Amino acid sequence: MKRYHDTVNKRSRLIDAPMISSTTTALEAFDPKTLKFRIASALRVQNDYFPCFDWTFPPPITQKSRTPVDAAGLFAETSVVHGRYSIYAHIPFCATLCQFCYYPVIPGSHEEEMQRYVDYLLREMALYAPALAHGRCESVYIGGGTPTYLGNRLLQKLLEGIHRHFKLSEDAEISIESAPGTIPPERIALLAGLGVNRLSYGIQSLDSDMLARLNRAYSVPEAIVEIGNAVEVIGNVNVDTMYGFETEADDALAGTLGKLIGLGVPGLSIYSLDSQRCDHDRVRFLPARDELHERKLGIFRHAKRFLRQQGYEPVLQNIFIRPERASFRHQLRRWENVPLVALGISSMGYAPRVLYQNHLALKSYYRSLDEGRLPVLETERITPEMEMARELVSQLRFTKVDVRNINAKYGVDVRAIFGDLISALFELGYLEVSTETLCLAEKAAPYNNIIPMLFAPDAFKQTLFDLPEEYREHFPLPYVLTQVGATQSLPTGL
C-alpha cells in the first residue's frame, strides 16, 4: 500500500489550498471599548485544522514563491539568533503505515531506496555546508517515519555525515525518533556512540489489543525491554502516547503513563487521536469535534494532573519532562526564530525571515539534487513585523511569552502594542499576566489554536479578507480574525 500526502495527488502534483492575493474589504477599525465583546462573540473551537504537533505561524494560507533558491540566498539575512542554527532531517521509511499517521511515509521494506535516500541526504547537506560554515548547530532532530528503521550501517552513515558537514556545538542536542522493534541493544549503543543524546520512542500505548487495531502489531514486553535499555544507555528518552480511541478504557492512558514512569522514562508526550482531521462533513460554523471530544478533554486534564503529581513539568502544552533528566531544546528553540535547516522530503525549514519547504515526492527531491539545486519546493519571505509575531504567537501557543526578551530582541514594547488585547483576554479569563510573562489560562484550552493568532499584526489580518468567503466562514481561524478586527493599540514600529 502506497501512502500519498494529503496535499499531493497520485501524480505527485500539489493540490493548492485557498491562497491570499489582494485585499478588497477593510478590517474593522481598532476599538478598545468593544474589543472584549468582539472576542467573546467571535471565538470558535478549532481543534482539527492545526493539531498540536503541526500548528504553525504564519498559517499556511499565505502566498508562496516557487523560485529556485540556494543556501547562500536562503541565509542571506541576519538572524535574530546570531551564529546558531538547528537541523531537521526527515526519514520517511517505516515498517508499516499506522492508522492515525498522515505524514509522508513509505511503509515496507525498501533497502535499495533507503540507501539511495541517505546518499541524497548527504548531497543535500553538502549544498548547505558552505553557507553555514561560520555558525554552530545547537540541535539536530532526525524524524520520520521511523529513522531507526534504516539499520546500523545507514544510521552510521547519516550521523557521520551530519558531523562532517556541520559544526555542532559541544552541548548539541541530537534527537532521533524510533519505534518498537527498531532499537535492539547494539543499535542503542551505536546511536549513543555517534552522539545521539535524546531518543523519542513512539509506541502510543502499552495495550496490545489497541496497538493491533492501530496497525502497530508490536510486542509490548519487547517494547518495555527496549525502553528500559534506552533509558539506561541514552537516559534522555521521550515516549509518545496517544488517547481518544473509540474502544479504549477510561484508564488506558493513565495505565500506560504509570508503567512508563515506573521504567524511569523522563519525557512523556500525550497526543489526542485526531479522527476529525479528515472529516469532510463538518457543519458550517460549528466546532470541528468528533463524538469523543468532551471525553478526550477529561482524559487529558486527568493525565496532566497525574504527571504534575509525579514530578513532571510541562515544557509544551502536551509534553512533560523531569527537568533534571530530560530536555526538549530543539522544539522549544523553534519558537525563538532559531534558523532551521530542512533536510529530506517534505521537511519544513526556517532561514532568517524565510519559511520554506522541500519537495514532497522522492522523484522531484532527487531531480533537484541531481541538478545541483536545493530540493526546495516553495518559500515565503516574511517582514520583520511578522518575524516578531512568529515568536510571540508561537510561544503563547506552546509555552509562555517572555515579554522582556521579545522587547529587547526586536526593539518593541509588547504591552504597548497589544495592551488593550492583553487586558481584554485577561478580563475574559483566557490569559494569565505577570510582570515578565504572558501565558494562556486553563479556560483558553478549547481555543488555544485561535487566541494566540489574535496577536498577529493587523496588516496580516487585513489580507485574510481576500480568501474565498466560504473558506473564511468555514474555518475558525480566518473567521475569528476577520470578525474580531484590528487588535493593535499601537503600530509595532518594525
C-alpha positions in Angstrom: 0.0 0.0 0.0 1.4 3.3 -1.0 0.9 6.4 1.1 0.1 9.7 -0.7 0.5 13.0 1.1 -2.8 14.9 1.8 -1.7 17.8 -0.3 -0.5 15.8 -3.3 -2.4 13.7 -5.8 -1.4 10.4 -7.2 0.8 12.1 -9.8 2.7 14.0 -7.1 1.1 17.3 -8.1 0.4 19.8 -5.4 -3.2 20.4 -4.6 -3.3 24.0 -3.7 -5.4 25.3 -0.8 -7.1 28.7 -1.0 -4.4 31.5 -1.0 -4.4 35.2 -0.2 -4.0 37.5 -3.2 -5.2 41.1 -3.0 -7.4 42.8 -0.4 -10.9 44.3 -1.2 -12.6 44.6 2.2 -11.4 46.7 5.1 -10.6 45.2 8.6 -12.8 46.6 11.3 -11.0 49.5 12.9 -9.5 49.1 16.3 -11.9 50.0 19.1 -10.7 49.2 22.7 -14.2 49.7 24.1 -15.8 46.8 22.0 -12.7 44.5 21.7 -13.6 42.2 24.6 -17.2 41.8 23.3 -16.0 41.1 19.7 -13.5 38.4 21.0 -16.1 36.7 23.2 -18.7 36.6 20.4 -16.3 35.5 17.6 -14.3 32.7 19.2 -14.7 29.3 17.6 -13.1 26.0 18.6 -10.5 24.8 16.1 -9.1 21.5 17.2 -8.6 19.8 13.9 -7.2 22.3 11.4 -4.0 22.8 13.4 -3.4 19.8 15.6 -1.0 20.5 18.4 2.0 19.0 16.8 1.9 20.8 13.4 0.3 24.1 14.3 2.3 26.9 12.7 2.5 30.7 12.3 2.1 32.2 9.9 -0.7 29.8 8.9 -0.3 28.0 5.6 -2.7 30.3 3.7 -0.3 33.0 2.5 1.4 33.4 -0.8 4.4 31.2 -1.5 7.1 31.5 -4.1 8.3 28.7 -6.4 11.5 30.5 -7.4 14.6 28.2 -7.0 16.9 29.2 -4.2 20.4 28.4 -3.0 21.7 28.1 0.6 23.5 31.5 0.4 20.3 33.2 -0.7 18.2 31.5 1.9 20.6 32.5 4.7 21.4 36.0 3.4 19.5 37.9 6.1 21.0 38.4 9.6 19.4 36.1 12.1 17.9 37.4 15.4 19.8 34.4 17.0 23.2 35.2 15.7 25.6 32.3 14.8 23.2 29.5 15.8 21.0 27.1 13.9 19.4 23.7 14.1 18.7 20.8 11.7 15.7 18.7 11.0 16.2 15.6 8.8 13.2 13.6 7.6 13.4 9.8 7.2 10.2 8.7 5.5 10.6 4.9 5.9 8.5 2.8 8.3 7.8 -0.9 8.8 4.0 -0.3 8.5 1.6 2.6 8.0 -0.1 3.4 11.2 -3.8 4.1 11.1 -3.5 7.6 12.6 -0.5 8.8 10.6 -0.9 11.4 7.9 2.8 12.3 7.4 4.5 11.4 4.1 5.9 7.9 4.8 7.0 4.9 2.8 5.9 1.7 4.6 7.5 -1.7 4.0 11.0 -3.0 3.2 12.9 -0.8 0.7 16.6 -1.4 1.3 17.8 0.0 -2.0 15.6 3.1 -1.8 16.8 3.7 1.8 20.4 3.5 0.7 19.7 5.9 -2.2 17.8 8.3 0.1 20.6 8.6 2.6 23.1 9.2 -0.2 20.9 12.1 -1.4 20.6 13.5 2.1 24.4 13.7 2.3 24.4 15.6 -1.1 21.8 18.0 0.3 24.0 18.6 3.4 26.9 19.4 1.2 24.9 22.2 -0.5 24.2 23.8 2.9 27.6 23.4 4.5 29.4 26.5 2.9 26.6 28.9 3.9 26.6 27.7 7.5 30.4 27.3 7.9 30.7 30.2 10.5 27.7 29.1 12.6 27.2 26.4 15.2 24.4 23.8 15.1 22.8 23.6 18.5 20.3 20.8 17.9 19.7 18.0 15.4 16.3 16.3 15.1 16.0 13.2 12.9 12.3 12.4 12.5 10.0 10.4 10.3 8.7 7.9 9.6 11.0 5.8 11.7 14.6 6.8 11.4 15.8 3.7 13.3 14.2 1.5 10.7 17.2 2.3 8.5 19.6 -0.2 10.1 23.0 0.3 11.7 25.1 0.9 8.6 22.8 3.7 7.2 22.3 5.3 10.6 26.1 5.5 11.0 26.5 7.0 7.5 23.7 9.5 8.2 25.1 10.7 11.6 28.7 10.7 10.5 27.6 12.9 7.5 25.9 15.4 9.8 29.1 15.6 11.9 31.2 16.0 8.8 29.2 18.7 7.1 28.1 20.8 10.1 29.8 22.3 13.1 27.9 21.0 16.1 28.2 22.8 19.4 29.7 20.8 22.3 26.4 20.6 24.0 24.3 20.0 20.9 21.1 18.1 21.5 20.9 15.2 18.9 17.5 13.5 18.9 16.2 10.6 16.9 12.8 9.1 16.6 12.3 5.4 16.9 9.6 2.7 17.2 9.2 -0.7 18.8 11.3 -3.4 17.3 13.9 -1.0 15.8 16.3 -0.4 18.7 18.0 -3.6 19.8 20.8 -3.1 22.3 23.6 -2.9 19.8 21.7 -0.1 17.9 21.1 1.9 21.0 24.9 1.6 21.8 25.7 2.7 18.2 23.5 5.7 18.4 24.9 6.8 21.7 28.4 6.4 20.3 27.5 8.6 17.4 26.4 11.4 19.7 22.7 10.8 20.0 21.7 12.1 23.4 17.9 12.1 23.1 15.7 9.4 21.8 11.9 9.7 21.1 10.0 6.3 21.2 6.6 6.2 19.5 4.5 3.4 20.9 1.3 5.3 21.7 0.0 2.7 24.2 1.1 -0.4 26.2 -2.2 -2.0 25.4 -1.5 -4.9 23.0 -5.1 -5.1 21.6 -5.2 -1.3 21.0 -1.9 -1.4 19.2 -3.2 -4.1 16.9 -6.2 -2.0 16.0 -3.8 0.8 15.0 -1.8 -1.5 12.7 1.0 -1.4 15.2 1.4 -5.1 15.9 4.3 -4.8 18.4 5.2 -6.9 21.3 4.6 -4.9 24.4 7.0 -7.0 26.6 9.8 -6.5 24.0 9.0 -2.7 23.8 9.3 -2.4 27.6 12.8 -4.0 27.3 13.8 -1.6 24.6 12.6 1.4 26.5 14.4 0.3 29.6 17.7 -0.2 27.6 17.3 3.2 26.0 16.8 4.9 29.4 19.9 3.1 30.8 22.2 3.9 27.9 20.9 7.3 26.5 19.0 8.5 29.5 17.1 11.4 27.8 14.2 9.4 26.4 10.8 10.6 25.5 7.8 8.3 24.8 4.9 9.3 22.7 1.5 8.2 24.0 -2.0 8.7 22.5 -5.6 8.6 23.6 -9.1 9.2 22.2 -9.7 5.8 20.7 -13.3 4.6 20.5 -12.8 1.3 22.4 -10.2 2.4 24.9 -10.9 2.1 28.6 -11.2 5.3 30.6 -8.0 4.5 32.5 -6.0 3.3 29.5 -3.8 6.3 29.1 -3.2 6.6 32.9 -2.2 2.9 32.9 0.3 3.4 30.1 1.8 6.5 31.7 2.1 4.8 35.1 4.1 1.9 33.5 6.4 4.3 31.7 7.0 6.3 34.8 7.9 3.0 36.5 10.5 2.4 33.8 12.1 5.7 34.6 11.2 7.5 31.3 12.0 11.2 31.9 9.9 12.6 29.0 6.3 11.9 28.0 4.2 13.3 25.1 0.4 13.0 25.1 -1.4 13.3 21.8 -5.1 13.0 21.1 -6.2 10.9 18.1 -7.3 13.4 15.5 -10.0 11.4 13.8 -11.9 14.5 12.8 -9.0 16.0 10.8 -10.1 14.2 7.6 -13.8 14.7 8.3 -15.3 16.5 5.2 -18.9 16.6 6.6 -18.3 19.3 9.2 -21.3 21.6 9.8 -20.7 25.2 8.8 -19.7 27.5 11.8 -19.9 24.6 14.3 -16.8 23.4 16.1 -15.0 20.6 14.4 -15.4 18.0 17.1 -15.8 14.2 17.0 -18.1 12.3 19.3 -15.4 11.8 21.9 -14.4 15.5 22.2 -15.6 16.1 25.8 -14.3 12.7 26.9 -10.9 13.4 25.5 -10.7 16.7 27.2 -11.3 15.0 30.5 -8.7 12.3 29.9 -6.1 14.9 29.1 -6.9 17.0 32.2 -6.6 13.9 34.4 -3.3 12.9 32.8 -1.8 16.4 33.2 -2.7 16.4 36.9 -1.3 12.9 37.3 2.0 13.8 35.7 2.4 17.0 37.7 1.9 15.0 40.8 4.7 12.6 39.7 7.2 15.5 39.3 6.8 16.1 35.5 6.7 19.7 34.3 5.0 20.8 31.0 7.5 22.2 28.5 4.9 22.4 25.8 1.2 22.0 26.4 1.2 18.3 25.8 4.8 17.4 26.6 6.0 16.8 30.1 9.6 16.2 31.4 11.5 15.7 34.5 13.8 18.8 34.1 16.8 17.3 35.8 16.9 14.3 33.4 15.3 15.4 30.1 15.5 18.2 27.5 13.4 19.4 24.6 15.7 22.1 23.3 15.0 21.6 19.6 11.3 22.2 19.7 11.5 25.0 22.3 14.1 26.9 20.3 12.0 26.7 17.2 9.7 29.3 18.7 12.6 31.7 19.2 13.2 32.0 15.5 16.4 30.0 15.5 17.2 29.1 11.9 16.2 25.5 11.0 17.9 23.7 8.1 15.4 21.3 6.5 16.7 18.0 5.0 14.8 15.4 3.2 11.4 15.2 1.5 8.6 17.4 2.9 10.8 19.0 5.5 10.0 22.5 6.6 12.7 24.9 7.5 13.3 28.5 8.6 16.0 30.7 7.4 16.2 34.3 8.7 12.8 35.8 7.6 12.2 32.9 5.1 9.9 30.0 5.7 10.5 27.1 3.2 9.5 23.5 2.5 11.2 20.8 0.5 9.6 18.8 -2.3 7.0 16.3 -1.1 7.8 13.5 -3.5 11.0 11.4 -3.9 11.2 11.9 -7.7 11.2 15.7 -7.6 13.5 15.7 -4.5 16.1 13.5 -6.3 15.8 15.5 -9.5 16.6 18.8 -7.8 19.7 17.3 -6.2 20.8 15.7 -9.5 20.7 19.2 -11.0 22.8 20.6 -8.2 19.9 22.5 -6.6 18.4 22.6 -3.1 15.2 20.5 -3.2 13.1 23.4 -2.0 9.5 23.4 -3.3 8.4 26.8 -2.0 9.5 29.7 0.1 7.7 32.6 1.9 9.6 35.8 2.9 8.2 37.5 6.0 8.6 41.0 7.2 10.4 42.0 10.4 7.0 42.6 12.0 5.8 39.1 11.1 9.1 37.6 12.4 8.5 39.2 15.8 4.9 38.0 15.7 6.0 34.5 14.8 8.0 34.3 18.1 5.3 35.9 20.2 2.4 34.0 18.8 4.2 30.6 18.8 5.4 31.0 22.4 2.0 31.9 23.6 0.5 28.9 21.8 3.0 26.3 23.1 4.7 27.7 26.3 4.7 31.3 27.5 5.8 34.6 26.3 8.9 36.2 27.8 7.9 39.8 27.3 11.2 41.4 28.3 13.1 39.1 25.9 10.9 39.9 22.9 11.1 43.6 23.7 14.9 43.6 23.8 15.3 41.2 20.9 13.1 43.1 18.4 13.1 46.6 19.9 9.4 46.7 20.6 7.1 47.2 23.5 4.6 44.3 23.5 2.5 45.7 26.3 2.1 49.0 24.5 1.4 47.4 21.1 -1.1 44.9 22.4 -2.1 46.5 25.7 -5.9 46.5 25.1 -5.8 43.0 23.7 -3.9 41.7 26.7 -6.4 43.5 29.1 -9.4 42.1 27.2 -8.1 38.5 27.2 -7.2 38.8 30.9 -10.7 40.1 31.8 -12.3 37.2 29.8 -10.2 34.7 31.8 -8.2 33.5 28.8 -4.8 35.0 29.7 -2.5 34.9 32.7 -0.4 38.0 33.0 2.6 38.6 35.2 5.3 41.3 35.2 7.5 39.3 32.8 5.3 36.7 31.1 2.1 36.0 29.3 0.5 32.6 29.1 -2.8 31.0 28.2 -5.1 30.2 31.1 -6.8 26.9 31.6 -10.0 28.4 30.3 -8.4 29.1 27.0 -7.6 25.4 26.3 -10.5 24.9 23.8 -9.4 28.0 21.9 -5.6 27.5 22.1 -5.2 27.3 18.4 -7.0 30.6 17.9 -6.4 33.0 20.7 -2.6 33.3 20.1 -3.4 34.3 16.5 -5.1 37.4 17.7 -1.6 38.8 18.3 -0.9 38.6 14.6 -0.2 42.0 13.0 -3.3 43.9 11.9 -1.7 44.1 8.4 -1.8 40.3 8.2 -5.4 40.1 9.4 -6.4 42.6 6.7 -5.1 40.3 4.0 -7.4 37.4 5.1 -10.3 39.2 3.6 -9.3 38.1 0.1 -9.7 34.4 1.0 -12.9 33.0 -0.5 -15.8 34.0 1.6 -16.9 30.4 2.1 -13.4 29.5 3.3 -13.3 32.4 5.8 -16.7 31.3 7.2 -16.0 27.6 7.3 -12.6 27.6 9.0 -12.4 29.1 12.5 -9.0 30.8 12.1 -9.8 33.3 9.3 -13.4 33.7 10.6 -12.3 34.8 14.1 -9.5 37.0 12.9 -11.7 38.9 10.4 -14.6 39.1 12.8 -12.6 40.5 15.7 -10.9 43.0 13.5 -7.9 45.1 14.5 -6.3 44.3 17.9 -3.2 46.5 18.0 -3.3 49.5 20.3 -0.2 50.9 18.5 1.9 50.1 15.4 4.9 47.8 16.0 7.4 50.3 14.5 9.1 47.5 12.6 
